[in-house]
Amino acid sequence: MKHLAFIFLMVIGLQVQGQEQEGTGIIKANPFGWFAGQYQFGYEHFLSEKLSVQLVPGVIFSKVTLSDSTDFTFESVQATRFGTIVIPEVRYYLGDVAPDGLYIAPFGRFRSVTTTVDNDSDVTRKRQSIGGGFVLGYQYQLANGLTGELFLGPQFKSSTTSYTGNFERFTDLSADDDDGTGIRFGATIGIGW
């Protein structure tokens, strides 16, 4: 009888061990954001087999074209956009063991970007946004600790804008961080240990 109990405990131990999460964290990047001038790198830390926290800080840097429509003439002006973004997130893995499988993640979001006209550094717009939302995502492990993931979900944000100089005369046609709702989506690649 003692041998059966020992074998039973061994089988249960092997099944639990097979489901344990691998490693304690993942460093990751969103390479698709680089095309939009958002250079984000994050770290996901596992708290348990189903729960993790993630912090994604980033730098925003891009060149944009503004149009100046004063006096019924239309001119294009170059400007530089520079700022920061921080996204804290809590993840709950629905079926599998972290970092594999389907998850839901509420997140917060803070973004601050200053756009400066290149030929007049006194003409700027500073836009700060705060908000949050949640995403549904799927993360999977590849070979040698590599991971990949896709995520999508709604986000809500509120923005404040301040100007210096006469920036208000310019029209910025690029997508920027305005009030309201939007969609957060992306893909990341990472390496875990």
Secondary structure, DSSP 8 states (H G I E B T S, - for coil): -HHHHHHHHHHHHHHHHHHS--SSEEEEE-HHHHTTTEEEEEEEEESSSSEEEEEEEEEEEEEEEEEE-GGG--EEEEEEEEEEEEEEEEEEESSS-TTSEEEEEEEEEEEEEEEEETT-TT-EEEEEEEEEEEEEEEEEE-GGGEEEEEEEEEEEEEEEEEEETTGGGEEE-S----SEEEEEEEEEEEEE-
